[in-house]
Amino acid sequence: MDEAVAVKRVADEFEADLVCGLLRSAGIECGHRPTEQIDSAYDNFADVGPHEVIVHPDDLAAAREVLADAESADAETAGDEPPE
């Protein structure tokens, strides 16, 4: 991805893969990379630490909408009582 903008910062590579999977399922091309923002001395050591999910600038609004919808759905189900 030549031109890319960060759409979300996540804790690690695993979470970045999950977010990319969600975006790709919506038809949005994406990738991820270690973030340049370092929180501790161990961040970015062997690609461990925070990552940012990147998309093409033209897809930024759509990607934000997909992520907002997913977070909204998670918030709605978080309050649900488990079945007895």
FIKE-829850 format. One line per field, with one value per atom (N, C-alpha, C, CB): residue number from 1; residue in one letter; x, y, z. Coordinates in nm, 3 decimals, always signed. Atoms other than C-alpha are relative to their C-alpha. Last residue first. Glycine has a CB too. Example, Ala and Ser with C-alpha at 12.3 -4.5 7.8 and 13.67 -1.06 7.14 Angstrom:
FIKE-829850
bami <- [2  2  2  2  1  1  1  1] .
vexro <- [S  S  S  S  A  A  A  A] .
x <- [-0.082  +1.367  -0.077  +0.041  +0.089  +1.230  +0.090  -0.099] .
y <- [-0.119  -0.106  +0.109  +0.046  -0.119  -0.450  +0.120  +0.003] .
z <- [-0.006  +0.714  +0.073  -0.142  +0.000  +0.780  +0.000  +0.125] .
end
This chain:
FIKE-829850
bami <- [84  84  84  84  83  83  83  83  82  82  82  82  81  81  81  81  80  80  80  80  79  79  79  79  78  78  78  78  77  77  77  77  76  76  76  76  75  75  75  75  74  74  74  74  73  73  73  73  72  72  72  72  71  71  71  71  70  70  70  70  69  69  69  69  68  68  68  68  67  67  67  67  66  66  66  66  65  65  65  65  64  64  64  64  63  63  63  63  62  62  62  62  61  61  61  61  60  60  60  60  59  59  59  59  58  58  58  58  57  57  57  57  56  56  56  56  55  55  55  55  54  54  54  54  53  53  53  53  52  52  52  52  51  51  51  51  50  50  50  50  49  49  49  49  48  48  48  48  47  47  47  47  46  46  46  46  45  45  45  45  44  44  44  44  43  43  43  43  42  42  42  42  41  41  41  41  40  40  40  40  39  39  39  39  38  38  38  38  37  37  37  37  36  36  36  36  35  35  35  35  34  34  34  34  33  33  33  33  32  32  32  32  31  31  31  31  30  30  30  30  29  29  29  29  28  28  28  28  27  27  27  27  26  26  26  26  25  25  25  25  24  24  24  24  23  23  23  23  22  22  22  22  21  21  21  21  20  20  20  20  19  19  19  19  18  18  18  18  17  17  17  17  16  16  16  16  15  15  15  15  14  14  14  14  13  13  13  13  12  12  12  12  11  11  11  11  10  10  10  10  9  9  9  9  8  8  8  8  7  7  7  7  6  6  6  6  5  5  5  5  4  4  4  4  3  3  3  3  2  2  2  2  1  1  1  1] .
vexro <- [E  E  E  E  P  P  P  P  P  P  P  P  E  E  E  E  D  D  D  D  G  G  G  G  A  A  A  A  T  T  T  T  E  E  E  E  A  A  A  A  D  D  D  D  A  A  A  A  S  S  S  S  E  E  E  E  A  A  A  A  D  D  D  D  A  A  A  A  L  L  L  L  V  V  V  V  E  E  E  E  R  R  R  R  A  A  A  A  A  A  A  A  A  A  A  A  L  L  L  L  D  D  D  D  D  D  D  D  P  P  P  P  H  H  H  H  V  V  V  V  I  I  I  I  V  V  V  V  E  E  E  E  H  H  H  H  P  P  P  P  G  G  G  G  V  V  V  V  D  D  D  D  A  A  A  A  F  F  F  F  N  N  N  N  D  D  D  D  Y  Y  Y  Y  A  A  A  A  S  S  S  S  D  D  D  D  I  I  I  I  Q  Q  Q  Q  E  E  E  E  T  T  T  T  P  P  P  P  R  R  R  R  H  H  H  H  G  G  G  G  C  C  C  C  E  E  E  E  I  I  I  I  G  G  G  G  A  A  A  A  S  S  S  S  R  R  R  R  L  L  L  L  L  L  L  L  G  G  G  G  C  C  C  C  V  V  V  V  L  L  L  L  D  D  D  D  A  A  A  A  E  E  E  E  F  F  F  F  E  E  E  E  D  D  D  D  A  A  A  A  V  V  V  V  R  R  R  R  K  K  K  K  V  V  V  V  A  A  A  A  V  V  V  V  A  A  A  A  E  E  E  E  D  D  D  D  M  M  M  M] .
x <- [-0.003  -2.984  -0.019  -0.106  +0.118  -2.888  +0.015  -0.021  -0.021  -2.619  -0.124  +0.125  -0.012  -2.754  +0.025  -0.128  +0.096  -2.689  +0.029  +0.002  +0.095  -2.491  -0.102  -0.073  -0.073  -2.189  -0.095  +0.103  +0.002  -2.415  +0.070  +0.065  +0.138  -2.497  -0.004  -0.077  +0.052  -2.137  -0.142  +0.004  -0.065  -2.007  -0.057  +0.154  +0.059  -2.261  +0.059  +0.023  +0.136  -2.153  -0.068  -0.081  -0.010  -1.787  -0.138  +0.085  -0.044  -1.861  +0.010  +0.136  +0.113  -2.062  +0.035  -0.042  +0.098  -1.781  -0.121  -0.045  -0.052  -1.525  -0.097  +0.137  +0.002  -1.729  +0.045  +0.090  +0.140  -1.790  -0.012  -0.081  +0.044  -1.422  -0.144  +0.014  -0.063  -1.333  -0.041  +0.153  +0.070  -1.586  +0.057  +0.009  +0.134  -1.446  -0.077  -0.079  -0.006  -1.084  -0.139  +0.078  +0.081  -1.139  -0.011  +0.059  +0.137  -1.019  -0.095  +0.000  +0.072  -0.711  -0.144  +0.074  -0.018  -0.609  -0.080  -0.045  +0.087  -0.613  +0.037  -0.151  -0.007  -0.381  -0.091  +0.144  +0.066  -0.423  -0.007  -0.144  +0.105  -0.174  -0.051  +0.050  +0.002  +0.026  -0.108  -0.025  +0.111  +0.117  +0.020  -0.021  +0.049  +0.371  -0.108  +0.112  +0.089  +0.591  -0.045  +0.070  +0.139  +0.734  -0.099  -0.037  +0.047  +1.064  -0.149  +0.026  -0.107  +1.114  -0.054  +0.048  -0.067  +0.863  +0.123  +0.039  +0.082  +0.759  +0.089  -0.082  +0.015  +0.998  -0.086  -0.059  -0.128  +1.125  -0.011  +0.107  -0.100  +0.769  +0.126  -0.057  +0.046  +0.481  +0.103  -0.130  -0.052  +0.628  -0.041  +0.155  +0.015  +0.437  +0.040  -0.146  -0.120  +0.578  -0.007  +0.018  +0.019  +0.318  +0.131  -0.106  -0.027  +0.410  -0.014  +0.143  -0.143  +0.243  +0.020  +0.061  -0.037  -0.096  +0.151  -0.061  -0.122  -0.273  +0.027  +0.119  -0.070  -0.598  +0.128  -0.090  -0.139  -0.816  +0.072  +0.071  -0.097  -1.181  +0.140  -0.032  -0.054  -1.437  +0.102  -0.111  +0.084  -1.644  +0.053  -0.007  +0.132  -1.489  -0.100  -0.052  -0.003  -1.154  -0.134  +0.111  +0.002  -1.234  -0.002  +0.121  +0.131  -1.323  -0.012  -0.025  +0.096  -1.015  -0.139  -0.001  -0.013  -0.802  -0.097  +0.145  +0.062  -0.937  +0.008  +0.069  +0.144  -0.855  -0.072  -0.035  +0.049  -0.505  -0.151  +0.067  -0.004  -0.442  -0.050  +0.143  +0.119  -0.553  -0.007  +0.000  +0.116  -0.291  -0.129  -0.005  +0.017  -0.023  -0.124  +0.123  -0.103  -0.059  -0.035  +0.019  -0.103  -0.243  +0.113  -0.064  +0.037  -0.440  +0.120  -0.055  -0.118  -0.428  -0.045  +0.072  +0.017  -0.703  +0.134  -0.104  +0.140  -0.754  -0.023  -0.085  +0.039  -0.394  -0.147  +0.089  +0.028  -0.346  -0.045  -0.108  +0.082  -0.185  -0.017  +0.065  +0.056  -0.035  -0.087  -0.082  -0.090  +0.187  -0.045  +0.007  +0.086  +0.000  +0.091  -0.098] .
y <- [+0.089  -1.976  -0.142  +0.038  +0.086  -1.763  -0.092  -0.083  +0.131  -1.498  -0.088  -0.069  +0.105  -1.150  -0.133  -0.007  +0.109  -0.890  -0.103  -0.067  -0.012  -0.580  -0.113  +0.131  +0.009  -0.664  +0.005  +0.112  +0.139  -0.735  -0.015  -0.091  +0.045  -0.367  -0.141  +0.005  -0.068  -0.253  -0.046  +0.152  +0.060  -0.511  +0.061  +0.021  +0.134  -0.396  -0.070  -0.085  -0.020  -0.034  -0.135  +0.082  -0.038  -0.130  +0.021  +0.128  +0.118  -0.315  +0.031  -0.051  +0.093  -0.023  -0.123  -0.042  -0.058  +0.219  -0.092  +0.139  +0.019  -0.007  +0.055  +0.067  +0.143  -0.030  -0.025  -0.079  +0.037  +0.347  -0.149  +0.030  -0.052  +0.424  -0.040  +0.153  +0.083  +0.196  +0.046  +0.004  +0.129  +0.367  -0.089  -0.070  -0.022  +0.711  -0.132  +0.099  -0.036  +0.600  +0.015  +0.128  +0.095  +0.417  +0.037  -0.138  -0.001  +0.699  -0.090  -0.043  -0.121  +0.744  +0.007  +0.120  -0.102  +0.381  +0.123  -0.052  +0.014  +0.187  +0.107  +0.011  -0.102  +0.133  -0.036  +0.017  +0.056  -0.052  +0.112  -0.059  -0.082  +0.072  -0.068  +0.143  -0.005  -0.159  +0.098  -0.142  -0.060  -0.142  +0.000  +0.141  -0.128  -0.383  +0.055  +0.099  +0.016  -0.661  +0.139  -0.077  -0.028  -0.617  -0.027  -0.080  +0.115  -0.779  +0.013  -0.130  +0.098  -0.502  -0.126  -0.027  +0.012  -0.242  -0.090  +0.136  -0.017  -0.168  -0.001  +0.131  +0.128  -0.304  +0.010  -0.102  +0.037  +0.036  -0.129  -0.016  +0.051  +0.146  -0.040  -0.122  -0.016  +0.340  -0.049  -0.073  +0.104  +0.394  +0.032  -0.011  -0.047  +0.586  -0.112  +0.048  -0.078  +0.487  +0.057  +0.112  -0.144  +0.216  +0.069  +0.034  -0.050  -0.131  +0.151  -0.043  -0.019  -0.196  +0.040  +0.108  -0.053  -0.300  +0.005  -0.084  +0.062  -0.366  +0.051  +0.028  -0.057  -0.277  -0.078  -0.001  +0.045  -0.322  +0.066  +0.034  -0.108  -0.258  -0.059  +0.087  -0.040  -0.503  +0.112  +0.040  -0.109  -0.529  +0.052  +0.114  +0.061  -0.869  +0.104  -0.062  +0.073  -0.697  -0.066  -0.106  -0.096  -0.448  -0.071  +0.093  -0.065  -0.722  +0.096  +0.075  +0.099  -0.925  +0.058  -0.120  +0.009  -0.613  -0.102  -0.037  -0.120  -0.560  -0.003  +0.128  +0.010  -0.919  +0.119  -0.010  +0.100  -0.899  -0.013  -0.136  -0.065  -0.575  -0.096  +0.049  -0.085  -0.751  +0.072  +0.102  +0.087  -1.021  +0.081  -0.087  +0.050  -0.764  -0.089  -0.077  +0.089  -0.583  -0.050  -0.120  +0.042  -0.327  -0.083  -0.078  +0.114  -0.148  -0.048  -0.115  +0.048  +0.189  -0.110  +0.117  +0.045  +0.254  -0.046  -0.113  -0.010  +0.421  -0.040  -0.087  +0.083  +0.496  +0.024  +0.029  -0.078  +0.639  -0.094  +0.110  +0.063  +0.475  +0.097  -0.132  -0.106  +0.573  -0.068  +0.106  -0.115  +0.306  +0.116  +0.045  -0.116  +0.000  +0.123  -0.001] .
z <- [-0.118  +3.175  -0.039  +0.101  -0.014  +2.876  +0.120  -0.128  +0.060  +2.937  +0.019  +0.061  -0.101  +3.013  -0.071  +0.090  +0.004  +2.745  +0.108  -0.137  -0.110  +2.844  +0.005  -0.009  -0.127  +2.630  +0.119  +0.011  -0.047  +2.331  +0.134  -0.102  -0.021  +2.273  +0.057  -0.131  -0.118  +2.326  +0.031  -0.018  -0.117  +2.077  +0.129  -0.006  -0.016  +1.815  +0.122  -0.126  -0.047  +1.865  +0.026  -0.102  -0.142  +1.834  +0.061  +0.016  -0.074  +1.509  +0.149  -0.053  -0.005  +1.370  +0.082  -0.141  -0.093  +1.461  +0.015  -0.047  -0.136  +1.291  +0.105  +0.014  -0.030  +0.971  +0.144  -0.099  -0.018  +0.973  +0.036  -0.128  -0.130  +1.028  +0.029  +0.003  -0.102  +0.737  +0.140  -0.014  -0.003  +0.510  +0.109  -0.136  -0.056  +0.598  +0.012  -0.087  -0.142  +0.544  +0.062  +0.017  -0.076  +0.215  +0.148  -0.012  +0.053  -0.015  +0.080  -0.145  -0.041  +0.207  -0.049  -0.049  +0.103  +0.147  +0.043  -0.143  +0.117  +0.471  -0.102  +0.040  +0.104  +0.767  -0.117  -0.048  +0.118  +1.095  -0.102  +0.034  +0.055  +1.351  -0.126  -0.030  +0.146  +1.569  -0.042  -0.062  +0.073  +1.937  -0.151  +0.048  -0.047  +2.078  -0.090  +0.010  -0.115  +1.951  +0.043  +0.118  +0.036  +1.602  +0.111  -0.121  +0.077  +1.704  -0.032  +0.079  -0.006  +1.961  -0.065  +0.149  +0.130  +1.844  +0.004  -0.050  +0.120  +2.201  -0.123  +0.007  +0.069  +2.464  -0.126  +0.093  +0.062  +2.587  -0.081  +0.107  -0.094  +2.651  -0.076  +0.079  -0.138  +2.495  +0.102  +0.020  -0.090  +2.149  +0.143  -0.012  -0.137  +1.885  +0.094  +0.028  -0.031  +1.546  +0.141  -0.101  -0.008  +1.524  +0.033  +0.105  -0.136  +1.411  +0.001  +0.049  -0.022  +1.078  +0.145  -0.098  -0.130  +0.951  +0.012  +0.114  -0.047  +0.626  +0.139  -0.095  -0.115  +0.457  +0.028  +0.124  +0.000  +0.150  +0.118  -0.135  -0.015  +0.233  +0.010  +0.127  +0.130  +0.096  +0.005  -0.087  +0.052  +0.416  -0.133  +0.103  +0.021  +0.498  -0.052  +0.130  +0.127  +0.444  -0.029  +0.002  +0.111  +0.719  -0.135  +0.009  +0.001  +0.968  -0.118  +0.133  +0.046  +0.879  -0.010  +0.093  +0.146  +0.913  -0.057  -0.039  +0.055  +1.265  -0.153  +0.055  -0.018  +1.359  -0.063  +0.148  +0.095  +1.211  +0.009  +0.027  +0.131  +1.404  -0.108  -0.034  +0.007  +1.724  -0.136  +0.115  +0.002  +1.665  -0.014  +0.127  +0.136  +1.578  -0.012  -0.043  +0.052  +1.910  -0.140  +0.094  -0.096  +2.122  -0.060  +0.110  -0.082  +1.852  +0.081  -0.088  -0.072  +1.678  +0.094  +0.078  -0.138  +1.424  +0.055  +0.009  -0.036  +1.085  +0.146  -0.093  -0.113  +1.000  +0.032  +0.123  -0.120  +0.655  +0.109  -0.027  -0.104  +0.356  +0.116  +0.048  -0.083  +0.024  +0.104  -0.085  +0.012  -0.126  +0.088  -0.145  +0.000  +0.000  +0.000  +0.123] .
end
